[in-house]
């Protein structure tokens, strides 16, 4: 079973180009059913999803792109204050890999900005899940929901469905809340764009590295 889990984790990646083919609703329900099995504090299961398909995805995609083109970020949760040290190094390495893959030259800010805006086109995905958590549960509700997001991505991979969790969508929380009529007592944490990967697209041609165990674990006995 460990080998199966490792294989599934190896298969999962952040997909940045999707085919237009929709995922059957029954498959989406199976993915959510599996993801629901993650632990949460007091079994609160704080996550809620709004999932789009077809014309609804396109309406949201088009409106989101227009808003994001002119509106400053306004996330429900405070953005990171920075990425110091190794965290910034890992972030830059991922960005450079993406830019190299899609042909964005070093220092080409216009092309880099255009690639970043593909977030708001949902990378062409046929579906998006808007992920929320109760504001009253604060950081711990968000932490539990993060576990659900991971499980969703792994469950999707087991069905051959590609995903990309997107904090960028949460940058436009006021628009997202209004578009989907999301109550003010729920935090908009992220979105997960999903569908079937366009494996021929260069944006899907690279994989990020992971830190070594000794870099993240301090073993004491």
C-alpha positions in Angstrom: 0.0 0.0 0.0 2.9 2.3 0.7 4.1 1.8 -2.9 0.6 2.7 -4.2 0.5 5.9 -2.1 3.9 6.9 -3.4 2.9 6.2 -6.9 -0.2 8.3 -6.5 1.7 11.2 -5.0 4.2 11.0 -7.8 1.4 11.1 -10.4 -0.2 14.2 -8.9 1.1 17.5 -10.2 -0.2 21.1 -10.6 -1.8 21.1 -14.0 -1.6 24.3 -15.9 -3.3 23.3 -19.2 -6.4 21.3 -19.5 -8.4 19.6 -22.2 -12.0 20.8 -22.6 -13.5 17.4 -21.9 -15.8 17.4 -18.8 -15.4 15.0 -15.9 -18.5 12.9 -15.3 -20.5 14.1 -12.3 -20.4 10.7 -10.8 -16.6 10.8 -10.9 -16.5 14.1 -9.1 -18.8 12.8 -6.4 -16.5 9.8 -5.9 -13.5 12.2 -5.6 -15.3 14.2 -2.9 -16.5 11.1 -1.1 -12.9 9.9 -0.8 -11.5 13.3 0.2 -14.1 13.5 2.9 -12.3 10.8 4.8 -9.5 13.1 6.0 -9.2 14.0 9.7 -10.5 17.3 11.1 -10.5 18.8 14.5 -13.5 17.4 16.5 -14.6 15.9 13.2 -16.0 19.4 12.3 -15.4 18.8 8.5 -15.4 22.6 7.9 -14.9 22.5 4.1 -17.6 23.4 1.6 -17.4 23.3 -2.2 -19.1 25.1 -5.0 -18.3 23.1 -8.2 -18.9 24.5 -11.7 -19.3 22.7 -15.1 -20.1 23.7 -18.6 -21.4 27.2 -19.2 -21.2 28.1 -15.6 -17.4 27.5 -15.6 -17.1 29.7 -18.7 -19.2 32.5 -17.2 -17.1 32.5 -14.0 -13.8 32.3 -15.9 -14.6 35.2 -18.2 -15.9 37.5 -15.4 -13.0 36.5 -13.1 -10.4 37.4 -15.7 -12.0 40.8 -16.4 -12.1 41.6 -12.6 -8.6 40.4 -11.9 -7.2 42.5 -14.8 -8.2 45.7 -13.0 -8.8 44.9 -9.3 -6.2 44.8 -6.6 -6.0 41.6 -4.5 -8.4 41.5 -1.5 -8.2 37.9 0.0 -10.1 36.9 3.1 -7.0 35.5 4.7 -3.9 37.8 4.9 -1.4 37.0 2.2 2.1 35.8 3.3 4.3 38.6 4.5 7.1 37.1 2.5 9.0 34.0 1.6 12.3 34.2 3.5 15.3 31.9 3.0 14.7 28.5 1.6 11.0 29.1 1.1 11.7 31.9 -1.4 14.3 29.7 -3.1 11.8 26.9 -3.6 9.2 29.4 -4.9 11.6 30.9 -7.4 12.7 27.5 -8.6 9.1 26.6 -9.4 8.6 29.9 -11.2 11.7 29.5 -13.3 10.7 25.9 -14.2 7.3 27.1 -15.4 8.8 30.1 -17.3 11.4 27.9 -19.0 8.7 25.4 -20.0 6.4 28.0 -21.6 9.2 30.1 -23.1 9.1 33.2 -20.9 12.5 34.8 -21.1 14.4 36.0 -18.1 13.3 39.6 -17.3 10.3 39.5 -19.7 7.8 40.9 -17.2 5.0 41.3 -19.7 5.1 37.6 -20.6 5.4 36.6 -17.0 2.4 38.7 -16.1 0.4 37.1 -19.0 1.3 33.7 -17.7 0.3 34.6 -14.2 -3.1 35.8 -15.5 -3.8 32.3 -16.8 -4.7 31.6 -13.2 -7.9 33.6 -13.8 -8.7 31.7 -17.0 -8.5 28.6 -14.7 -5.8 27.3 -17.1 -8.6 26.2 -19.5 -10.1 23.8 -17.0 -13.7 22.6 -17.5 -14.4 22.7 -13.8 -13.5 24.7 -10.7 -14.2 24.0 -7.1 -14.5 27.1 -4.8 -13.3 26.0 -1.4 -14.6 27.7 1.8 -14.4 27.3 5.5 -16.4 28.9 8.4 -14.9 32.2 9.6 -15.6 31.2 13.2 -13.2 28.3 12.9 -10.4 30.6 11.9 -7.0 29.2 11.2 -7.9 25.7 12.4 -10.8 25.5 10.0 -8.5 26.6 7.2 -5.9 24.0 8.3 -8.4 21.2 8.3 -9.7 22.3 4.9 -6.1 22.2 3.6 -6.1 18.5 4.4 -9.3 18.1 2.4 -7.7 20.0 -0.6 -4.8 17.6 -0.6 -7.0 14.6 -0.4 -9.2 15.9 -3.2 -6.1 16.3 -5.5 -4.9 12.8 -4.7 -8.4 11.2 -5.1 -8.7 13.0 -8.4 -5.3 11.7 -9.5 -6.5 8.1 -8.8 -9.3 8.7 -11.3 -6.9 10.2 -13.9 -8.2 13.7 -13.2 -5.7 16.5 -13.0 -5.9 19.4 -10.6 -4.3 22.7 -9.5 -5.1 24.3 -6.2 -5.2 28.1 -6.7 -4.7 30.6 -4.0 -4.8 33.3 -6.7 -8.6 32.9 -7.0 -8.9 33.8 -3.3 -7.2 37.1 -4.1 -10.5 38.1 -5.7 -12.6 37.1 -2.7 -15.2 39.9 -2.9 -16.0 39.1 -6.5 -16.1 35.4 -5.9 -18.4 35.9 -2.9 -20.8 38.0 -5.0 -20.7 35.8 -8.0 -21.6 32.7 -6.1 -23.6 34.3 -3.3 -21.3 32.9 -0.7 -22.3 34.0 2.9 -20.0 36.5 4.6 -19.5 34.0 7.5 -17.4 31.7 5.2 -13.8 32.3 4.3 -12.9 31.8 0.6 -9.6 29.9 1.0 -8.8 28.8 -2.6 -10.1 27.2 -5.7 -9.2 23.9 -7.3 -9.4 23.9 -11.1 -9.7 20.4 -12.5 -10.3 18.3 -15.5 -8.2 16.1 -17.8 -4.6 17.2 -18.4 -3.4 18.4 -21.8 -0.2 16.4 -21.7 1.2 17.9 -24.9 1.2 21.4 -23.4 4.6 22.6 -22.3 3.2 24.0 -19.1 2.7 20.4 -17.9 6.1 19.2 -18.9 8.0 19.9 -15.6 7.8 18.6 -12.0 9.0 20.4 -8.9 11.5 19.0 -6.5 10.9 18.1 -2.8 13.1 18.8 0.2 15.0 15.9 1.8 13.6 14.4 5.0 16.5 15.8 7.0 15.6 19.3 5.7 12.1 19.1 7.2 12.3 16.8 10.2 14.2 17.3 13.5 14.3 13.8 15.0 14.8 13.8 18.8 15.1 10.8 21.1 
